[in-house]
Amino acid sequence: MGNSQTTGFNPINQQFGAFFITFIVVKETEEILDCGVSVTVKTTENFIRGMFSGKRLVKDEERIVAEVQSRYFGSSQKAIIAAYKDAVKKFREVTAAKKTVK
């Protein structure tokens, strides 16, 4: 899961207190199978899900960020990117920790 903050006047911030994205990822391939997003409108969640689904969490980072910047113009654009990058960081930490345990 990746976390970030939205602006104070954003309805997401008012409802959830933070912005987050939860990813379902195939660990070996990094493929994003699905994601859940803290948004107030289902259409927005579906749109965001479409930008992530089928891509690789870490390997497609530049592509994902560029797509969010070029396709999502809502007030949560920066929060989406920050939450995504937080999820990438956590994924790297978890996968690196498991490699050192072996």
C-alpha positions, -999 to 999 in steps of 0.1 A, spaced: 0 0 0 12 35 -8 1 65 12 2 103 6 -17 135 14 -41 155 -7 -48 192 -3 -69 202 27 -100 211 6 -100 178 -13 -130 156 -6 -107 125 -3 -88 142 25 -121 152 42 -135 116 40 -103 95 46 -78 119 61 -52 106 36 -49 92 1 -39 56 -4 -36 30 -31 -35 -7 -24 -19 -29 -51 -23 -66 -58 9 -76 -74 25 -108 -87 58 -107 -68 79 -125 -93 68 -104 -123 58 -72 -105 26 -72 -126 -2 -51 -111 -33 -73 -111 -56 -48 -94 -56 -18 -71 -80 -1 -47 -79 37 -42 -93 60 -16 -115 81 -38 -151 94 -34 -163 86 -69 -163 50 -83 -156 63 -118 -124 79 -106 -113 47 -90 -120 28 -122 -100 54 -142 -70 52 -118 -72 14 -117 -70 14 -155 -38 34 -155 -21 8 -132 -36 -26 -142 -13 -48 -163 18 -27 -157 48 -37 -137 50 -20 -103 87 -11 -103 99 -16 -139 72 6 -154 77 35 -129 85 62 -155 57 50 -178 32 50 -149 41 85 -136 41 99 -172 6 84 -178 -8 98 -145 6 132 -154 -8 132 -189 -42 117 -182 -53 125 -147 -60 162 -141 -78 161 -108 -66 177 -76 -52 144 -64 -27 140 -92 4 146 -70 -11 124 -43 -16 95 -67 21 97 -78 33 101 -42 12 71 -30 24 50 -60 61 59 -53 55 50 -16 42 16 -27 72 11 -50 95 19 -21 77 -5 3 77 -33 -24 115 -28 -29 121 -30 9 100 -61 13 115 -79 -17 151 -69 -7 145 -81 29 133 -115 16 164 -119 -5 187 -113 24 168 -139 46 174 -167 21 
